[in-house]
């Protein structure tokens, strides 16, 4: 049975976080892809660490810290101008081509993201994506996959009959643990994380939801 509402993760699901790689490459030729991968890995790692330590910081701050670490780890000198230029890319990330499938979905559609409003709202606006709600964890000061984050979507949309969609397996599993019907967009063909839960549906593309 189709859910009443669909709630989507933003980064890595609707928006390609590695679309920053071209800007990284322009700053450090030959190092762009490697920097983009490490930047994303540390970004996620910092959200989990901060949640466990109860030391929340906005996602924009976490993203800056992850970039600074990654440049130092790769021995890349990072200027203020480069930092600001790369951070600005987070308000202009590319949509995945299959995001066009959202136009065919009936019912409410929303984003539930770790992104802080200062970078998430401009991103959604710049992309032209039309949604019923853009929900940030910033309201709770804790990151996904904390169960209270998924509960926030229920409160905002007024229903628990939600189909949660993410390309991040850890996020999909977190939503399943909470109790959502979950669609994992497994674009890379990765195995399911061993957490005792499995997504309800494993798809290769957002087009398959329709």
C-alpha positions in Angstrom: 0.0 0.0 0.0 1.3 3.4 -1.0 2.3 5.7 2.0 0.5 9.0 2.6 3.8 10.9 2.4 7.3 10.5 1.1 10.2 11.9 3.0 13.6 12.1 1.3 17.1 12.4 2.6 18.9 15.3 0.9 22.6 14.8 0.7 23.5 11.8 -1.5 19.9 11.0 -2.2 18.5 14.0 -4.1 21.7 16.0 -4.2 25.0 14.7 -5.4 27.6 15.7 -2.7 30.4 14.8 -5.1 29.4 17.5 -7.5 31.9 19.6 -5.4 34.7 17.5 -6.9 35.0 19.7 -9.9 35.6 22.8 -7.7 38.1 20.7 -5.6 39.9 19.7 -8.8 40.1 23.4 -9.9 41.8 24.2 -6.7 44.1 21.2 -6.5 44.5 19.5 -9.9 44.7 15.7 -9.6 43.3 15.7 -6.0 39.7 16.7 -6.5 38.1 13.3 -6.4 40.1 12.1 -3.4 39.4 15.3 -1.5 35.7 15.0 -2.2 35.6 11.4 -0.9 37.5 12.2 2.3 35.5 15.4 2.9 32.2 13.5 2.8 33.5 10.6 4.9 34.7 13.0 7.7 31.6 15.0 7.4 29.5 12.0 8.3 31.9 10.8 10.9 31.7 14.1 12.7 27.9 14.1 12.8 27.9 10.7 14.4 30.7 11.7 16.9 28.9 14.9 17.8 25.6 13.2 18.4 27.2 10.6 20.6 29.1 13.2 22.6 26.0 15.5 22.6 28.2 18.2 21.2 26.0 19.4 18.4 27.2 22.0 15.9 25.3 23.1 12.7 25.9 21.0 9.6 27.6 23.9 7.9 30.1 24.1 10.8 30.7 20.3 10.6 31.2 20.6 6.9 33.8 23.3 7.3 35.6 21.3 9.9 35.6 18.2 7.7 37.0 20.2 4.8 39.8 21.7 6.9 40.7 18.3 8.3 40.7 16.6 4.8 42.9 19.3 3.3 45.4 19.0 6.1 45.3 15.2 5.9 46.0 15.4 2.1 48.6 18.1 2.7 46.7 20.7 0.6 47.0 24.3 1.6 43.5 25.8 2.1 43.1 29.5 1.8 40.1 31.5 3.1 38.9 32.1 -0.4 39.1 28.4 -1.3 37.2 27.5 1.9 34.4 30.0 1.1 34.3 28.9 -2.5 34.0 25.3 -1.7 31.4 25.9 1.1 29.3 27.9 -1.4 29.1 24.7 -3.5 26.9 23.2 -0.8 24.2 25.7 -1.8 24.4 24.6 -5.4 24.9 20.9 -5.4 23.6 19.1 -8.5 20.4 17.1 -8.4 20.6 13.5 -9.5 18.9 13.0 -12.9 16.3 10.6 -11.4 15.0 13.3 -9.0 12.6 14.2 -11.8 10.6 11.1 -10.7 9.4 13.1 -7.7 7.0 15.0 -10.0 5.1 11.8 -10.6 4.6 10.9 -6.9 1.2 11.6 -5.4 0.9 12.9 -1.8 3.0 15.0 0.4 6.8 15.2 -0.3 9.4 16.5 2.2 13.1 16.5 2.9 14.4 15.4 6.3 18.1 16.3 6.4 21.1 16.7 8.6 21.7 20.0 6.8 21.4 23.2 8.8 19.0 25.8 7.4 21.8 28.2 6.4 22.9 25.9 3.7 19.9 23.5 3.2 17.3 26.1 2.4 19.4 28.0 -0.2 20.2 24.6 -1.8 16.6 23.6 -2.2 15.7 27.1 -3.5 18.5 27.2 -6.0 17.6 23.7 -7.3 14.0 24.7 -7.9 12.7 21.5 -6.1 9.1 21.9 -5.0 8.3 20.2 -1.7 5.7 20.4 1.1 8.3 20.8 3.8 12.0 21.0 4.3 12.9 19.7 7.8 16.2 20.1 9.4 17.7 18.3 12.4 18.9 21.7 13.6 15.6 22.0 15.5 16.5 19.0 17.7 20.3 19.6 17.8 21.1 16.0 17.1 21.9 14.2 13.8 20.4 11.2 12.0 20.1 8.3 12.7 18.8 9.3 16.1 15.2 8.1 16.4 13.9 11.5 17.5 14.9 12.9 14.1 12.5 10.6 12.3 9.8 11.4 14.8 10.2 15.0 13.8 9.0 14.2 10.3 5.9 12.6 11.8 5.1 15.7 13.8 5.8 18.1 10.9 3.7 16.2 8.4 1.0 15.0 10.8 1.2 11.4 9.8 3.3 8.3 10.5 2.2 6.7 7.2 5.6 7.8 5.6 7.7 6.2 3.0 11.3 7.2 3.9 13.8 7.4 1.0 17.5 7.5 1.3 20.6 6.4 -0.6 22.6 6.2 2.6 22.2 2.8 4.0 22.9 3.9 7.6 20.0 6.4 7.2 17.7 3.9 5.7 18.4 1.5 8.5 17.8 4.2 11.1 14.5 5.0 9.6 13.5 1.4 9.5 14.5 1.0 13.1 12.2 3.9 13.9 9.3 2.2 12.1 9.0 3.8 8.7 8.4 2.0 5.4 11.8 2.4 3.9 13.1 2.7 0.3 16.9 2.4 0.0 18.2 3.9 -3.3 21.2 1.6 -3.7 22.9 3.3 -6.7 26.2 1.6 -6.1 25.0 -2.0 -5.6 26.4 -2.1 -2.0 25.5 -4.8 0.6 23.0 -3.9 3.4 24.6 -2.8 6.6 24.5 -5.5 9.4 22.3 -3.8 11.9 19.5 -6.3 12.3 17.2 -4.3 10.0 16.7 -4.3 6.3 15.0 -1.7 4.1 11.5 -2.7 2.8 12.6 -2.1 -0.8 16.0 -1.8 -2.3 16.0 0.1 -5.6 18.6 1.3 -8.1 16.9 4.6 -8.9 14.3 7.0 -7.6 12.4 6.2 -10.8 11.5 2.7 -9.4 9.4 4.2 -6.6 6.8 5.5 -9.1 
